[in-house]
Amino acid sequence: MVTIALYVGSGCTLVFDAVARETRTAAVADSSKLPLGTVHVQDNGTTPTGIHALVLK
């Protein structure tokens, strides 16, 4: 499964594995809509709450 976008309700630091299998870290603001392809959002280092994903199966 691959996400094509993430919505973050309460922002801070987001750590995720991109489609290219690279681990990336991003600082995000509250109520952010992020158009990015991810395969995994990591628990370790990720601090936002209310993360929702738009997914392709």
Residue pairs with C-beta under 8 A, 6 or more apart in sequence:
1 39
1 55
1 56
1 57
2 19
2 37
2 38
2 39
2 55
2 56
3 36
3 37
3 38
3 39
3 53
3 54
3 55
3 56
4 35
4 36
4 37
4 54
4 55
4 56
5 33
5 34
5 35
5 36
5 53
5 54
6 14
6 16
6 32
6 33
6 34
6 36
6 38
6 41
6 51
6 52
6 53
6 54
7 31
7 32
7 33
7 34
7 50
7 51
7 52
7 53
7 54
8 14
8 28
8 30
8 31
8 32
8 34
8 48
8 50
8 51
9 30
9 31
9 48
9 49
9 50
9 51
9 52
10 30
10 48
10 49
10 50
11 27
11 28
11 29
11 30
11 31
11 32
11 48
12 27
12 28
12 47
12 48
13 25
13 26
13 27
13 28
13 45
13 46
13 47
13 48
14 25
14 26
14 27
14 28
14 34
14 41
14 46
14 47
14 48
14 51
15 23
15 24
15 25
15 41
15 42
15 44
15 45
15 46
16 23
16 24
16 26
16 36
16 38
16 40
16 41
16 42
16 46
17 23
17 24
17 38
17 39
17 40
17 41
17 42
18 24
18 36
18 37
18 38
18 39
19 37
19 38
19 39
21 39
23 42
25 45
26 34
28 34
28 48
38 53
41 51
41 53
